[in-house]
Amino acid sequence: MEIVANNIKEYCFSINDLNITIEDLEELAPMGDMIEMYRDFLNAEIQKLSSAKSIKGGYVFVEAQEAEKDKIRTNNITFDTGKLITAYLKRSSHYVFFICTAGNEVSSRSKELMNAGELVEGYFLDTLGSVMVEKAMDQIQNELNAELKTMGLSNTNRYSPGYCDWDVAEQSKLFSLFPQQFAGVTINESCLMHPVKSVSGIMGVGTDVKYNDHVCIECNSTNCIYRDKKKH
């Protein structure tokens, strides 16, 4: 693998590629012994989604320019990432910006169940969408980790707009590094992504960067579904 600035890599997954278990969902939607009541339902819903081809994602490599205490720069674009994220990224020689989505199908199914009054089932499908996109990004990051290791390089954890003082409005700058509708994801005027179950963000790459677990106590975001549970 050779790092080429502005080089874009794309992926496409089926839900079966992600090896999702009911325990993955239970971590985000704990229901104790009740979870067993929904095991067959969730397995059936995962099977229904097995033909979906819209779980997509990818990343672009860009060269890092000199960082300030609360900002990073690349391609002459300044990102106001905040002090915490900037501290994790400041030793990077390159940045990896990423976009990934679970697609529309799982959210549509969740809405369908909610509208039918099946609120718990709809909630589980909503949670499934979150698991799908995170599992897909995990696979992308694991492959990237392995490729970087052969070059003697390391990468940081991944960080997204909307968390740790990085304004979600910065999403428009991030998306400017990709072709339009990359992986089928778009942003609206409020810089929110569609499909809803999508993620975007950044990782740092270099010989002198470290992977740090997410430390939720240092982040002021209260709406993160992975708060106090982030492990990747």
C-alpha positions as CSV (number, residue, x, y, z in Angstrom):
1,M,0.0,0.0,0.0
2,E,1.2,3.5,-0.9
3,I,-0.4,6.5,0.6
4,V,-1.5,8.7,-2.3
5,A,-3.0,12.1,-1.3
6,N,-6.7,12.4,-2.3
7,N,-6.8,8.7,-3.2
8,I,-10.3,7.4,-2.5
9,K,-11.1,3.8,-1.5
10,E,-14.7,2.5,-1.6
11,Y,-16.4,-0.5,0.0
12,C,-19.8,-2.3,-0.2
13,F,-21.1,-4.8,2.3
14,S,-24.0,-7.1,2.8
15,I,-25.5,-7.4,6.3
16,N,-24.1,-10.9,6.4
17,D,-20.6,-9.6,6.0
18,L,-20.9,-7.7,9.3
19,N,-21.5,-10.8,11.5
20,I,-24.1,-8.9,13.7
21,T,-25.3,-10.7,16.8
22,I,-28.2,-10.0,19.1
23,E,-25.6,-9.2,21.8
24,D,-24.3,-6.3,19.6
25,L,-27.8,-4.8,19.8
26,E,-28.3,-5.6,23.4
27,E,-25.2,-3.6,24.2
28,L,-26.9,-0.5,22.9
29,A,-30.5,-1.4,23.8
30,P,-30.2,-3.3,27.1
31,M,-33.4,-5.2,28.0
32,G,-32.1,-7.8,30.3
33,D,-33.9,-11.2,30.1
34,M,-36.5,-9.6,27.7
35,I,-34.0,-9.6,24.9
36,E,-34.6,-13.4,24.4
37,M,-38.2,-12.6,23.5
38,Y,-37.0,-10.7,20.4
39,R,-34.1,-13.0,19.3
40,D,-36.1,-14.8,16.6
41,F,-37.7,-11.5,15.5
42,L,-34.2,-9.8,15.1
43,N,-32.7,-12.8,13.3
44,A,-35.7,-12.7,10.9
45,E,-35.3,-9.0,10.3
46,I,-31.5,-9.4,9.6
47,Q,-32.4,-12.1,7.1
48,K,-34.9,-9.8,5.3
49,L,-32.1,-7.3,5.0
50,S,-29.6,-9.8,3.5
51,S,-30.3,-8.7,-0.1
52,A,-29.7,-5.0,0.6
53,K,-26.7,-3.6,-1.3
54,S,-26.7,-0.1,0.2
55,I,-24.2,-0.7,3.1
56,K,-21.4,1.4,1.7
57,G,-18.5,3.4,2.8
58,G,-15.0,4.5,2.1
59,Y,-12.3,7.0,2.8
60,V,-9.9,9.5,1.3
61,F,-6.2,10.1,2.3
62,V,-5.1,13.7,2.5
63,E,-1.8,15.3,3.6
64,A,-1.9,17.0,7.0
65,Q,-0.9,20.6,7.2
66,E,0.4,22.2,10.5
67,A,-2.2,22.0,13.3
68,E,-3.0,24.7,15.8
69,K,-4.3,24.0,19.4
70,D,-7.9,23.6,18.3
71,K,-7.7,23.4,14.5
72,I,-6.3,21.1,11.8
73,R,-5.7,21.9,8.1
74,T,-5.6,19.9,4.9
75,N,-6.0,20.9,1.2
76,N,-6.0,24.5,2.5
77,I,-9.2,23.7,4.4
78,T,-9.4,24.6,8.1
79,F,-11.4,22.3,10.4
80,D,-12.3,23.6,13.8
81,T,-12.0,20.2,15.5
82,G,-11.6,21.6,19.0
83,K,-8.8,21.1,21.5
84,L,-9.4,17.4,22.4
85,I,-9.7,16.0,18.9
86,T,-6.8,18.2,17.6
87,A,-4.6,16.9,20.4
88,Y,-5.2,13.4,19.2
89,L,-4.5,14.3,15.6
90,K,-1.7,16.9,15.8
91,R,1.2,14.4,15.1
92,S,-0.4,13.1,12.0
93,S,1.4,13.2,8.6
94,H,-1.9,12.3,6.9
95,Y,-5.6,12.3,7.7
96,V,-8.1,9.7,6.6
97,F,-11.6,11.2,6.2
98,F,-14.4,8.7,6.0
99,I,-18.1,8.3,5.1
100,C,-20.1,5.2,5.8
101,T,-23.8,4.3,5.7
102,A,-26.2,1.4,6.5
103,G,-28.5,2.6,3.7
104,N,-32.2,3.4,3.8
105,E,-33.7,0.0,4.1
106,V,-33.3,-0.5,7.9
107,S,-34.6,3.0,8.7
108,S,-37.6,2.5,6.5
109,R,-38.3,-0.8,8.2
110,S,-38.0,0.8,11.6
111,K,-40.4,3.6,10.6
112,E,-42.9,1.0,9.2
113,L,-42.9,-0.9,12.5
114,M,-43.3,2.3,14.5
115,N,-46.2,3.4,12.4
116,A,-47.9,0.0,13.0
117,G,-47.6,0.5,16.7
118,E,-44.9,-2.0,17.2
119,L,-42.7,0.4,19.1
120,V,-40.2,-2.0,20.7
121,E,-39.6,-3.8,17.4
122,G,-39.2,-0.4,15.6
123,Y,-36.7,0.7,18.3
124,F,-34.7,-2.5,17.8
125,L,-34.6,-1.9,14.0
126,D,-33.4,1.6,14.7
127,T,-30.7,0.2,16.9
128,L,-29.8,-2.4,14.3
129,G,-29.1,0.5,11.8
130,S,-26.7,2.0,14.3
131,V,-24.9,-1.3,14.7
132,M,-24.8,-1.9,11.0
133,V,-23.0,1.3,10.2
134,E,-20.5,1.0,13.1
135,K,-19.7,-2.6,12.2
136,A,-19.1,-1.6,8.6
137,M,-16.8,1.1,9.7
138,D,-15.0,-1.3,12.0
139,Q,-14.3,-3.6,9.0
140,I,-13.0,-0.7,7.0
141,Q,-10.8,0.5,9.8
142,N,-9.5,-3.0,10.5
143,E,-8.4,-3.4,6.9
144,L,-6.8,0.1,7.0
145,N,-5.0,-0.8,10.2
146,A,-3.5,-3.9,8.7
147,E,-2.4,-2.1,5.5
148,L,-0.8,0.8,7.5
149,K,1.0,-1.6,9.8
150,T,2.9,-3.1,6.8
151,M,4.2,0.5,6.2
152,G,5.3,1.1,9.8
153,L,2.4,3.5,10.3
154,S,-0.3,3.8,12.9
155,N,-3.7,5.5,13.1
156,T,-5.8,7.2,15.7
157,N,-9.3,6.3,16.7
158,R,-12.0,7.8,14.6
159,Y,-13.7,11.1,15.5
160,S,-16.9,12.6,14.0
161,P,-18.4,16.1,13.6
162,G,-20.9,16.7,16.4
163,Y,-18.8,15.3,19.2
164,C,-16.1,16.8,21.5
165,D,-16.7,20.4,20.4
166,W,-16.4,19.6,16.7
167,D,-19.4,21.4,15.2
168,V,-21.6,19.3,13.0
169,A,-21.7,22.2,10.6
170,E,-18.1,21.2,9.7
171,Q,-19.7,18.2,7.9
172,S,-19.9,20.3,4.7
173,K,-16.1,20.8,4.6
174,L,-15.6,17.0,5.1
175,F,-18.0,16.2,2.3
176,S,-16.2,18.6,0.0
177,L,-13.3,16.1,-0.1
178,F,-15.5,13.4,-1.7
179,P,-17.4,13.1,-4.9
180,Q,-21.0,14.2,-4.7
181,Q,-23.3,11.5,-3.1
182,F,-20.3,9.4,-2.2
183,A,-21.6,6.0,-0.9
184,G,-25.1,7.3,-1.5
185,V,-24.9,9.8,1.4
186,T,-25.9,13.4,1.2
187,I,-26.2,16.3,3.7
188,N,-28.9,18.8,4.0
189,E,-28.8,22.5,4.8
190,S,-28.3,21.7,8.5
191,C,-25.4,19.4,7.6
192,L,-27.3,16.3,8.8
193,M,-26.7,13.2,6.7
194,H,-29.2,11.1,4.7
195,P,-29.6,8.1,5.1
196,V,-29.9,8.8,8.8
197,K,-27.8,5.7,9.7
198,S,-24.6,7.2,8.4
199,V,-21.3,8.2,10.0
200,S,-18.5,10.5,8.9
201,G,-15.3,11.6,10.4
202,I,-11.5,11.5,10.6
203,M,-8.6,9.4,11.7
204,G,-5.0,10.5,11.9
205,V,-2.2,8.5,10.3
206,G,1.6,8.7,10.9
207,T,4.6,7.2,12.6
208,D,4.0,9.1,15.8
209,V,0.3,8.9,16.4
210,K,-1.5,6.7,19.0
211,Y,-4.8,4.9,19.1
212,N,-6.7,6.1,22.2
213,D,-9.9,4.7,23.5
214,H,-12.8,7.1,23.6
215,V,-12.9,8.8,27.0
216,C,-16.5,9.8,27.4
217,I,-15.9,11.9,30.5
218,E,-13.9,14.3,28.4
219,C,-16.6,14.7,25.8
220,N,-19.6,17.0,26.4
221,S,-21.9,15.2,23.9
222,T,-24.9,13.7,25.7
223,N,-26.7,12.3,22.7
224,C,-24.1,9.8,21.6
225,I,-25.6,6.2,21.6
226,Y,-22.1,4.9,22.3
227,R,-21.5,7.1,25.3
228,D,-19.5,5.1,27.9
229,K,-19.6,2.1,25.6
230,K,-17.2,3.1,22.8
231,K,-14.5,0.5,22.2
232,H,-13.1,1.1,18.7
